[in-house]
């Protein structure tokens, strides 16, 4: 750690032809505290040249789904259900994110 930067990030083109690039790398990962620090670089490119670049740190705490269900129940929610993203299907390990649906008791 830290991971090296990729040569090129994910790019998208706006309706005016401006390109937007986003790159990220993991700076630190602590499995005991379930925390990760990620560095992000965002760039705006016009005619192939970088005109704006921003750097940001993102600190994340990761939770297991069972931990989040317990937190919701302790906060007064019941009937907690999990969904695979925004699909009406049970989540799998291949899903990028999980949506929690619960009823306030």
Number of C-alpha atoms within 10 A of each C-alpha: 8 12 12 10 14 10 6 9 15 11 15 13 12 9 7 7 11 13 18 19 17 16 17 20 17 17 16 15 16 10 9 6 10 12 15 16 17 18 18 16 16 17 18 19 17 13 9 9 10 13 10 11 13 10 11 11 14 12 14 12 10 12 11 8 12 9 11 13 20 13 12 19 17 10 11 11 16 16 12 15 12 16 17 18 16 9 10 10 10 13 16 12 8 7 11 9 13 17 15 15 14 16 12 11 9
